[in-house]
Amino acid sequence: MRTEDFHDWLSQASELIPSQRQQALDHLSQQQEPDEVIGALVGPNPPCPHCHHARCRRWGNAHGLPRYRCGACGKTFNTLTKTPRWPGCDAGSSGSSMRGP
């Protein structure tokens, strides 16, 4: 959600009646598993970040994230592959380590 949209949404919270406010608080306080959050964001079978093929399927879990395997190129990936949070990606890297020199 864009920051501006979020602030617009948040500004309307004062208009909620008490039962709606409680329902919103209950929903926001629920602890969700990473699989649930990621599944909601990318859908059940995200496309392959390597070859962009759509025939991918679940291939277990690794490091708390669901893994997928591409039916075309055979490579495995998770939802962070080829994003700035992916260890193999140097997007935005200045060449220095975050841990120090």
Order of alpha helices (4+ residues) and beta strands (2+ residues): alpha-alpha-alpha-beta-beta-beta
